[in-house]
Structure formats: structure tokens, C-alpha cells
Amino acid sequence: MRRFFLLLVTMCLWAAGAFANVPMGPEFQALTMPMRPGRRSVERLLLLPDGLYGVTVSEQGRIGYFRVVDGEIIEPVAALPNGVVEPLELADRGCGFTWDPTAKVAYSLSSTGKLLKHTGRGADRKTEELGQVSGTRPFEDKQNAKVEGYQRSSVMFFDPQGNLYTAGKDGFLFRYAPATGKLEQLDARLPAVRGREPWASLDAAVLAPDGMVYGGTFDGYLFSLDLQTLQVVNLGKPLRQGRIPGLVMRNGNLYGIGGDEEGLPRTFLYDIEDHGFVLGTPIQTPAVPGSGPYSQHEISPPALVIGPQNQIYLATTGRLGGVFRWIPHLQSIHPG
Amino acid sequence: MLTAFRFSIMLMLAVILAGAATAIEGVLFTVPPETNTSSAYTALAASPAGKVYVGTALYGGSAWLCELDPATGLWRKLFNAHQVTRDAGTGLDSQSKIHAKIQIDADGVIWAATKQGNEEFVVRPEYGESPGGYPGGHLFSYDPRDGRVTDHGILMKQEGLMGGAIDNARRRLYLWSDPKQHLLIYDIAANRVTDKGVTGGSPRYIAIDPNGRVFGTGWPGRPGVLWMYDPATDELSDLAVRLDGPGPYEDPYVLVTGADGRRLFGCALFGKHVFEYDLDSIRLEAPGKETVPGTCGTIRVIDRGVVPNPEKEYNLHAGAVGLDGCFYFANQKRLVRYDPRKQQIEDLGEVRQKGDAPLSKTAIPNGAAVGPDGSLYVMYIYPLVVVQFERLTLPPGGK
């Protein structure tokens, strides 16, 4: 009887995953996308006062919108809520883009690396050129440089005072102050291997509660930026691959996704307190809820956002793009 | 009462003995053992000249392309992938499988493609994180007229090549990449690759119809979906399966085009049913009007019933259409025929070697092809052999 009981307990523990190397349950939960393949590449997720919204671009360049209802259901909508500037630039993959906190003003980087300001909707839409931010990479013909030749950052971010930041020529940070209309190149510079500075553009950035900014570069370096001193600290490179397409802060931890389009994106956690990385697995998710673990997804910045109820949402691009809820298996390296 | 009981027992014994007694004999050819680690996959083809081509799996080393002359039983080792490519990868990084179905073009040139062998499916340690890593699967051609082997290069960085179909009218090859599941089109004349994007499926068999439309299963990532690439529109579409019959629907492993070009036949790994895909029923729907959200249209699939099997063990793992228009497939060590005209599934019996010797206890079918004389070839692994069922698929009355 005792043996049977021990066997039963062992079986229960085994079933509960106590002996497993990885925690039970899927790390990524797919939200069912009602849009047909080729029309569901999710380019942006946007948290607005009334919920989480998304922007899709079809293979033909057509822009669509959806809302995430109750954190789970993707519902196509005709437009973003009233007053939010429509992101026409999003059909241009790799274009840095952001809304200001009101979402009534938007900023983007043009195909030739100029900072643009957008206001109004429809016929009232206005675009203002604010100045050159991006440089070009070496050996490009600057007169006829292709779009890919410009060192465009994929994201921009605001400080608590409402100043806009991004990275540009040779990896230098640029700041635009909407209050004064001043655009300036700062002394602060993104980390890069010597000679790779023209590739040092901004892939991801997140403002921490302590006022520090954490960011990721095109070459895959994580860094911190002190907004008071404008000091940049290179925190290292979680992966051998380049790119950090997504970074978010959750419960005091910095969660990220690294890896390039020709590689295989993988998850990581940066422990801010202990200055250490915890490395995860590839972003291997079911293409539809309940399906097998085989589908690999295309990840483009900005891939992560914190949505309602402090949940992390992942946007994937390409023909079978979609939205996934990330329930990280990665935990802090803190013993406590 | 006792008589009825005895009768029942005798009847059961008779049924069991009848089932066990049914057998079909084939000629067994052992693939040169030094070319494989007892394994291979769907890479089996029979040429119009009557030769049989086998792509092997040699884990941790280099896959081989071998040629069998069934008339003499002689094998030729044509090339190994590492010799031709000068790749020297080992373990995860080696060109250790020719998995994709071997294709034969209108000139009789043989096309084969490699992929990685050993795989860590979840963590993929070599992908992006190794200085060398698996470089990507190569596409090769072998011309039997002059013996020339050509390496056409890596079609997609770090991705193995699987599936395989040829459109001889357009001189195109269709393959898909592993693990990212991109549909790749190789233009033979232009030596150019086009990437049509993620399919979400891992079809070991890709079927092609007379219009050049290419079909593959969405399994396992997108169950209940069949993807279709139409060269007329250059569109890759996902079709939701509309099941006609009792089901349940089983996403196919084997998928082949019927002789009339108007239907596909399919059966599944560990499945029990034979399915017919009605190509005339394909309906592409306007965006926003889709019957099944997330897809582009529908296809009617008819469940033709459960495969009769006295052993009650199902693994429908290799199949081909015979010259008689019937769909022949292996169910573990048994052979099965589906006749679309009669809509009848027939168990042809346990496969045995000529002389009534059984296959090895560990044999698993993996690959099927039909020769110009109507012979059916089925490849079995552990150990790697090819079994020829001489002229089995010839229509009644000869040619």
C-alpha cells in the first residue's frame, strides 16, 4: 500500500512537471487572428486609455487596425480611436515611429532619415520636417543611397518631461524638445564595436521607474542611459546574433527578445539589480491556439508592449503575423 | 449455446488466420549501408529510364544520393553532399539528410536537396548562435546523361530543405524551409530563388496539379488548413478544410495528386482514414468574407473511410499513385490500395520479401514511388531497404 502511495505521488509530481527542466504551460499564448494570411503582419501595438490597439500592414502595403478585447480577442476596427494620428508611415518597414503621450501627435523617421512630425487626420493631416537625424553607412553612395543605406532607428521614446529621443548618425542620440522645437545631437552614443558606429541604431527602448532608460541596438547590445547625466553604459550582449527587437519592464525586470531576421529570435531577462542576463529559448509558438510547437515567427521592432493587467504582448510580422501573450518562464536571478 | 460459442471462437480464429495469411511479396534491395545510418525519409523516385534514386540520412555526417538498377540489383553511390559542397559540418551542422522528395525534370535530370539531420527542435542551439552553425540546405542536380553533379547552392540561410515538387512546364522546383517553413520557389532556368513566406506547415509531401497549383498541409502548426500556391496569380492562400463524411479529419502526411489531376489523396501519420481533396471545389473568398476566419477560402475533403487493418496498428507514412490511378500506401508493414473509381480501400496484406521472409521487426515505411513499368517501390528504414512490388500498379490488361 505504501509503495503504491509513493508511486502515485511520484506519478503526480511527474505529471505536474516537478522533474521537468522547463516550467509547464506554453510561454507564448496565441491570440486568434481573424485576418487572412498576408494581411496580418502586426507592425505596432499601442496601449491607449481605452485599451490595446494594433496596426497591421498587408503584403500589398495596406494598413489595417484592430483592438484587443479583454486582452484576448482580436477585433478588426476601421480606424484607431478618435484623435489618434493614423500611422501612414508604418507601411515603410524599419521606419522609426511613435506617438506622443496624447497619441494626437506622431513622429517618424523618413526613408532618408529626417525626423518628421505628424498632426491631424485625413484631409487635415500635416507633416512637418524637423531635421536630419540619420547618417548613412560607409561605402554607400550618399547621393543615391538606397533606403537600406540610411542608419534609421526603429524606435523613439519620450522622457518624463516630454522630450523625444532617438539615435541617428554614427550612433549618437538625438533629442527633440516639442516645447521649443529644438532638435539637437547629444554627446551620448550607443555602444558599438569600433567601425560599427554607423550601424548603431536604436531597436528598442524602455523607460524604467527609476528614470533610467534601457535600450537595445541593431548590433544586439543592451545599454542603459541616465537621462540626468546622459551617460550610456554598455550592459553587454545577451546573444551572439544582432538586433534587440523588443524590451519591456515588468515587475522590476527587463524582459527582451534578441535576434535578427536571418537568425532565430530568443528571449532573455536582464536583472537590473544583479546586472546579469538570464537567457531563454527561441520564440517558438503555436501558430494557432492549441496547435503544435513548430511554427517560427518573424519578429521586427518594436515587438513587445505592456498591455492591460501588466501583461506582455508580442507582435509578430510576416504572412502569418499575429499577437501573442508572453508569460515568461524567465525569472530574476535573485535568490529571494 | 455451447455450439454457438464454439462457432464464434472458430470464426474469430478463421478471421485472425485469414488476416495473418494475407501477404504481398516484394523484391528487397538493401541500400549500401555505408551511405546511411539505417535511415532515410521521403527521398525516393523512379526515373522514366527505370532507375530508382534514394536520398539517405547519415546522422552527424553527409547524406548520399544513390541509384539502383532494379533489373540487375546493382547500386551506384552517386555523390555525398559534403564531397560536393566541401562542407565539413558535424553533428547539428552537417548536411546529413536528403529528406525532400527527389524530383526528375523533363530532361531526366535528378534534383535532390539536403537538410540538417540531428535537430534540437525546441532550443535550436546552432541557429544564429554558432559561428558556423548549420549553413543551410543545398540543392543539387545530377544528370544521368553525363554523370555531372551540380551544387546549386543554399536556398535559404541556416534552413534545411524539405517537401519537394516540380513544375516541368514552368521549370520550377517547390521546396519549403525547415524550421521557418517558408515556401521557396527555385527557377531552374534563371537559377533564382523566390521566398513566398511562412506557410505554418511542415508537409513531407507537396502535391502539384496539372495547372501547376501546389498544395501542402498546414500540419502541425495550422491543423485543418491546406495551403495552395497558384502560379497564375502568384498567390499563396490558406484553404480551410470542409470535411464531407464521418471523419474526424486527419491532417495528411502523404499527399499526392490523382491521375485525373482533379483530386489529391491524403493519409496521416498514425491516421486511419483515406481522404480525397476535391480540387474543383476550391473557393477563394473575398477579404472579410471568409467562411473560416484567418483563411482565404475552402476546399472540400471527402473521408473515404477507415483503412482495413487486421493488426489495428496505423501509421500511414508513404504513398504514391500507380499507373492504374489507384493510391498505394504503406501502413506500417502492410500495403494498402485505394481505388478512386470504386471508392474502395483494400488491404493488400503484410509485406514480405520474395521467398516469404518477413521484413525486419523494426521496419518503418518512409518514401514511395512508381516506376515506368508500373512497379511500386517503398523504402523502409531500420535497416534501409527498398522493396519493389513488380508491376503492381499496371492497369488491368497491361499498359
Interface residues (C-beta under 8 A of the other chain):
Chain A: T32 M33 P34 M35 R36 P37 G38 R39 E59 L239 R240 Q241 G259 D260 E262 G263 L264 R266 T281 P282 Q284 P286 A287 V288 S291 G292 P293 Y294 S295 Q296 H297 E298 G318 R319 L320
Chain B: F121 V122 V123 R124 Y127 G128 E129 S130 P131 K157 Q158 P179 K180 Q181 G197 V198 G200 S202 W219 P220 G221 R222 P223 L236 S237 D238 P287 E290 P293 G294 T295 C296
